[in-house]
Amino acid sequence: MKSHEIDQLIRFGATDRARKKLKKLAIKPRLNCLRDCIPMVKKSGAHTKFFAENFRVELGAIMMAEGDLDRAEELYQASKKNK
């Protein structure tokens, strides 16, 4: 799944479909795709709402790790354990 595909699904209002496609991915490919989606987060209100409701933990881990996917995965797993 590419970031432009996610962008198109959100623009057309198919947020459930975009969420399901991303959630089905394993953690590494999901983090990789979400890293590419970071510039889109502030693109529109629909984009901001989508990412805030569904992927705030993953995006937070990527930003804290400064784009390093291995470190982001560790942070994500640690946050799941702390819940």
N, C-alpha and C positions, 0 to 999 in steps of 0.2 A: 504494500500500500504506500502510495506516494503522498506527499504533503498537498500537492495540487488536487488530488482526488478528494482528500478530506475537505479542502477549501470549497470545492464544487458541491459536495454533499451538504455542507453547512449552508452555503448560499441558497441552495434549492429547498432548504427546510428539512432535509432528511437527516436530522441529527441523531435519531435513534439508530439508523443504519450505519452512520459513521462511527458512533460509539461502539456498536456491536462488532464492527470490523476491527477496530483498534483493540478492543478487549480480548478478541480471539487470538491476537498475536502473542507470541511468547514475549517475555519481558525485554530481551535485548532488541528485537525488531521494533517493539512498541516504543521503547525509549529512543531509538534511532529516528523513527518517524516523527515522534513528538518533538525531538530536537530540531528537526527541519520545520516544524509548525510554529516554533516560538515567534517568528516575525508576524505571524497571522493573528496572534492573540488579541492585539489591539486594533485589528483591521476594522471591525464593526462590533456593534453590541451583541449580535448573535454569536460571533466568534468568541468574544470575551465570556459570555454566559456559558457557552458550550464547554470551553476548556476549564473554567472555574468550577462548574458543577461536576465534571466527569474526570478530569485529569490533573487536578491541582497538586496532588502528592507527587505524581511522576514529574511534572514540570518543575516543581520545587526542588526535587532531587537533582534534576539536570542542571538547574541554575546554581545550586549549591556546589555541585561538582565541576562547575565551569565547563560543561560540555563533555567531560570524560565519562563515557558510558559505563565503564567498569565501576568507577567510584559512585556514579549515580545509581547503579543497580544495588550496591551495598547500602547506600542511604535509603533507598526505597524499601529494601528488605528489613532494615532496622526500624523504619517507621511502621511497617506492618506488625512487627513484633511488639512495639510499644503501645499498640491500640488496645 
